[in-house]
Amino acid sequence: KVTKTKGAFTSDMALLKLIYLAQKNISQKWTMPLSNWATTAQKLAIWFPDRMILDLN
């Protein structure tokens, strides 16, 4: 919905900034807990061990 009304962007960075800000606004309004997050986090840690570090303490 964010980029729907835009015909063109001045640069790729302008598009990325707009998407980043939209995601930031959505995450601030999020109230529901994520379902099955523990399972998802474990799978991400297996697939991307250098990006997803789990603190099990």
N, C-alpha and C positions, 0 to 999 in steps of 0.2 A: 504494500500500500504506500510505502514511503516514496518509492521511485516512480509510482504509477503516473503521476501528473507531470513529471519532468520529461521534456523531450530530449534533452542532451545535457551532458555535464561538461564543465570546462576542463576537467582532467580526471584521470582515474582516482587520484587522491581525494578529489571532491566527493566522488561517489562513495569511496571507502569511509570518509568522515561522516557522511549522512547515514550510512548503514550502521556505523559504530554508535552514533548518538541515538538512533532508533532502538538498537539493542539495549543500550544503557537505560533508556526510559522504560522499556518493557520489563527489564529485570528488576527495576525499582518498584514496579507495580505488582510483581509476581507475589502471590500469597499462598498458592497451593504447594504442598510438599511434592517432591519428585518421586514417582512410583519406581520401585526397584532400583533406587540409586546405588545401593551397596553392590549389587550384581553388576550394574553398568560400570561403576568405578573400578571394580576388580578386572573386568574385561579390558577396559581402557589401559589399565596398568600393565596388563600382559601384552597388549598390542603395541603400546607406546611407552616402554619402560623409561626412556629418557625424558619424556614430557609429563608423564603422570606418576608422581611420587606419592605413595600412600604413607601416611603417618599412622602406624598401627599402635602407638602408645596412648 
